[in-house]
Amino acid sequence: MDSNDPIHDYQRWLTFQRQAQLDREHRAAWQKLESSGVSATRTTEAYRSMAEKAAGQGACYRTLFLRQHANGQSLACEGWLFVRRVLAEGGATRVRATLLPSFTLQDGHLEPGAADAEKLTLEIFDQLSVGRGMASVARVDRIDASGDSHFIALLDSVRGDLRRHLG
């Protein structure tokens, strides 16, 4: 028996455990947003504040989002979001940002700089929810590439030491 097999299996188990934890955390955060009925206007204000802090202090915010895979399943991913600017154009609110991935199921845990930073464009909009009557909730999706959606920036988890990894 190869002595590396148990260690490799253990590392894979830890990765799956982290994936399950992130899936639960994203689901709970999304349910909290839905129940509170956060509007796109309020979400835009939060992103503008993030952009100001990014410009002045290099602030990056821990972010959870869903990534759809080829089989149609969506899994939670984690990263650090550096918001460069918020633009209102033609009735749409767009966010230009840079994402430093910190966890995907394929790659496991990633230290800052271990994966390339991704420049991305997000759109903030109100999504109509008919599950509990006619209510709306703000949603943030990536629009410059398919598959990434339901971005949730955690305003209480901020780092200012990642600017050198943003490329």
Helices and strands as residue ranges (DSSP letters): H 4-36, H 40-57, E 60-68, E 74-89, E 92-104, E 108-109, E 118-129, E 135-142, E 148-159, G 163-165
